[in-house]
């Protein structure tokens, strides 16, 4: 299989996308003090240098309303208070006084 290149012959262009050439290339930056390029034999049960997420949600049984409580107080729309000046069944982009298509005959 033959591969042709559109580059000028005799030129050595830089690797595309900032990638390193294959082979025994040296790393771009040296390792930090004490840092190794391979892992030690076996992995520790707990690594103090790993940040594993910080905050987590509480267990459902430890929440104020228990494990089976709804995350919000559910209220049917029919029982919700209407805001002043709101037309029923329209979204926030509706301009007051403009008729709805389903109301036209």
PyMOL commands that set and color helices and strands:
alter all, ss='L'
color gray80, all
select helices_A, chain A and resi 16-18+60-62+77-79+101-103
alter helices_A, ss='H'
color red, helices_A
deselect
rebuild
show_as cartoon
